[in-house]
Amino acid sequence: MTSTRYRLLELLNTNGNNYISGQKLSEELNISRSAIWKHMKDLEKDGYVIEGVRRKGYRIVQSPDKVSENTIRWGLGTDWLGKNVIHKEVADSTQSVAHKEALHGAPHGTVIVADEQTKGKGRMNRQWHSASNKGIWMSIILRPNMNPGSAPQLTLMTAVAIAEALSEIISVKPKIKWPNDILIHHKKTAGILTEMQAEQDCIKYVVIGIGINVNQTEADFPSELKNFKATSIRLETDVYFHVKDIIQKILLRLEQVYDAYMQTDFTHIKTKWEHYGYKIGEDIRIKTLRHSFNATFLGIAADGALLAQMENNETKKIYSGEIEWFHDRRDKC
């Protein structure tokens, strides 16, 4: 979206239900009245309903449900996150698009959103089913001034932001399954994939991928995911949601949580994460590349590692692995 069109949306939004004259818009944007009219027509093609009245001016009557650069940025409310939005109707994955954009200098806070992914991926290169216009398929480019060793904390931070944002719009409390899943009623609703390019002591950029099942029905899920593995917000609440609205809520909350994290430390993220933590205090089975053992899930450590109490009462930090709860051996992250 051009800066002129975004500024036009801002002016219309500031005036709310009041009309703003074409002359006023022309003066504010330093473009001709005919250029204003052309921008209005482009916005209408994007789904905005704009009312134009002679001698009064223009106003937005209705914003579209569809996801686009325009609709995400209009009314977003963030200071830096999402000021640069790249929207794709179809992408192999938003992660791959984000990496390309980051390598070409895309700024901190750039958001890539797709209506559909043909090769969506999750943790450990697992396939992520990304139905067209049914969910949020989004990647965010960050350029944090931090040690590469702390980058995994960004996954936990993002999980907190998503859980808090969803808590504002649904009556069910979401849960965070270590390290990267959001569950509703014990079923996976969202996943987070964090990737980065870094040197030994310097992060060049981080890409945080977010996949959220929003409006899928049972028919939208492959047979292997039905019954117990995956769900959508709509299936668990019986409510249809506007994808654009949830994107905006998540971006706003993520910016707030990220800023607080960068200004302080991981301590408050740890506290919030454990508030939403799934199965804390319960017995689990942990599978790493070399070992498999039973333990009790105690929470997360000050650096974000999983804290496990071993059978000999020793407390151990786990930084990666497969986690299995005894009540359901199919429940793996």
N, C-alpha and C positions, 0 to 999 in steps of 0.2 A: 504494500500500500504506500502511495506517495505521501510525503510529509504534508502536502497541501490537503489531501483528502482526509488525513487523520486530524489535522487542525480544523477542518470543516466540521467533522464529527464532534470534536470538542466544543466548538462554538454552538452547535445545535444542542448538544447535551447540556451545556451550561444554561441555556435558556429554557430547558424543560418543556413545558406545554405552551410556552409563549412563542409567538412568531418572531423571527429575526429577518429583517428585510434583505433583499438581494443586494441593495446598495451597501448596507452595513457589512455583509459578508465580503463583498468585492473590495471594500476599503481595508478590512482586517487581513484579508489574504493576498491583497495586491494583485488580483487577477480580474479579468473582465466579467461582466454579468453573464455573457454567453458561456464562459468557462465554468462559472458556478452552476449553470443549468446542466452542462455536460457531466459535471461531477455528481450532481443529484441523480441523473439518469444511471450513472454507473453504480451508485449506491442502491438504487432500486433493483438493478440486475442482481445485486448481492443479497436481495431479500428485504431491504429496508422499505417500510411504507412511509413515504414522505408527502406531506400535505403542503401544497403551494397555493396561496391565496393572494389575488391581486391587491396591491396596496398594503398588504400585511407582511408577506414574506413566506418563509418556510419553517416547518417544524417536523420532527420525527414523531410519527404516530405509533409506529410499532417497529421493534428491532427483530431481525430474523432469528429463527432457531438454529439455522445452519452454522457450521464452523467455517471461519475464514479469517484472514488477517484483519479485516475490518471489524468483524464481530467480536473477536477476542480482545482487541485493543480498545474498542469503544467501551468506556465505563470500567476498565480493568482496575484502576486504583492503585497500582504499584508505582514505585519510584524508579526502578531500573529493570526489574524482571519482566520480560515480555514486551519491552519497548521495540524490540526487533523480532517480528514474527514471520516465519516462513511456513506457508500452508501448502500441502500437497494433497490432491484428491486421492492419488495412489502412490505409494512408495514401497520399495522392497522392505525397508525398515527405516524408521526415523533415526535410529542410531547411526546407520551408515550415512544418511544425509547430513546428520550433525557433525560427524567426523570430517566429512568433506568441507563443510562450511567452516568448521573450526580451523582447519589447515589453511583455509583461504582468508583467515583473519576475522571471522564473525565475532562480534563483541560479546563480552561477559553479559549473561542474561538473555542471550538469543534463545528463542523457543521454536522448535520445529514440530508441527502437528500434521498428521495425515488422517484422512477419512478412512483409509484402508491400508493395511500392510500385506504384502504378498509373501514376505519372508521375515515376519516378526519373530524376535528371539527373546528368550529369557536367560536366566542364570544357567551356566554350564551348557550353553548353546542349545537349550531346549526350545522347541518351537512354541511360539505364542500365537494363538488363533485370534486374528484381528478382523472381526466382521465389519463390513462397510457400514459406517455411520451408526454403529451400535455402541461404541465405547470411546475411550480416550487413548490415543496412541501418540505419545508425545516424548520428545527428548529436549533436554535443556543443556546449553553450553555454559559452563562456569569456568572462570579463570581465578581460582582462589590463591591467595598468598599463604601457602601452608606447606608443610612437609608431606611428601608423597605417602609416608607411612600412616598419616592420619586420614587419608582419603576414604577408607572404608567407613569412617564415621559419617560421611555425607549420605551414605545409604540409610543409616539409622535415623539421621536427621530428616531425610525426605519422608521416611515412613511415618515419623511423628507428625509432620506437616499434613500428610494425606489423611491420617487418622483424625486429626483435629478438624480438618476441613469437612470430612464426611460426617463427623459428630454433629456439625452444625445443621446438616440438612436431612439426616435420617434419625429415626428414633432408636435404632439398634446401635449399641456401642461396638465399633470395629475393634479388632484385635490385630496386633502385629506379631507375626511369626518370624522368629529370628532366621536369617537376618533381613529378609527382603520382601516378605509377603504381607498383604493385608487380607484378613479373613472377616467374613460376616457369617455368623451361625456355623463356625468351624469350616467354612468352605472358602476357597481362594477367590477373591474378588479383584485383587490388584497385585502387581508385581513391580519390582524396581531393579534396574540393571545399571550399575555404575562402572564406567570404563574411563581410562585416562591415558594421556600421553605425558610422560614425565622424564626428566633426567634424574641423576642420582639424588639431588637435593632440591629440585625445582619442578613444580607442576606446570606444564605448558597449558593444558586445559583438561577439564573433566566433562564427560557427557553423562548425564543422568537420564536414563530411559524410564518412562512411567507408562504402564499399561493398566487400564482400569475397565473392567466389564461393567457397562452402565445399563443399557436397555436390551440386552439379549434375553430372549425367551429360551425355553428348553430346546426348541428346534434349532436354535442357532449354534449349539455346542456339538462338537464331534462326539460320537458314541462313547469313545474312551474317556471323555471328561464328564459325562453325565452321571447323575446320582450321588456322587460323593466328592469329586475333586474340585469342580469349578462352579461358580454361580455368578450372578450379576446383581447389581444394586436393585434393579427392577424386580427380579425374581424374589429377593429377600424382603422387599418392602411393599410390593404390589403397586408401585408408583412409577410412572414414566417421568424421566428427568431430561432437561435440556442439557446436552453435553457441554455446550458453550458455558453455561452458568457454573458447572462444576469445575471446568478448566480455570475459570477466573478465580473461583474460591481457593483452589489449590495453589495457583500462582501467588496470590496475595498472601496466603498463610506461609507458603514456602519462603517468600522473601522475608517475612517477619522472623521466622525461625532461623533462617540463614544469617541474617544480620545480627541477631542476638548471639548466635553461636560464634561468629567471627569476632565479636566484640568481647566475649567472655571466654568460655571454654566448653567442654563437652558435658560438664556436670549437670546442667539443667536439662540437656537433651536426654541424658541417662535417666533422670527422674521421670520425665514425661514418657519416655519409651517404656519404662517398667509399669507405668500406669495402664498402658494399653497392651503390655506383654502377654503373649499367649502361653498358657500352661506353666507359668512360673510356679515353682514349688512341687512340680510333678516329676515322676520318673520318666526318663527318656533313654533311648539307645542312640549312641553317637557312632557314626561310621566315617573315619578319615581315610586317607589314601592307604595307610598302612595298618590301622587298627580298628577294632570294633569293640565297644564296651558300654556297660550300663552306668547311669549316673542320675543325679537329681538336678533339675534345672533351677539354679538359684537366681538368675537374672543376668544382667550384663555388667561388665567391669568398667572402670573409669575410661578405658580406651575403646570400649565398644565390643570387646570379645565376649563370647558366651561364657558364663560362669557355671561350672558343673561340679557338684560334690560327688566324688568318687565313692566306691563301696568301702574304701578304707578311711573315709571321712576327709580325705585330702581334697582341697579345692583346686580345680584346674581350669585354665583359660583355653577356650577353643576358638580359633580364628576362621576355620573353614571346615565344612563337613556336611554330611547328611544327618538330619535329626528325625528320629522316629519315636512316636509316642506309643506306649504299649497297648492302648485301647484300640488303635487302628494302625496296623503295620503298613497300610497303603499311604499314610499321611506323611509325605516327605517333602522337604523344601529344596 
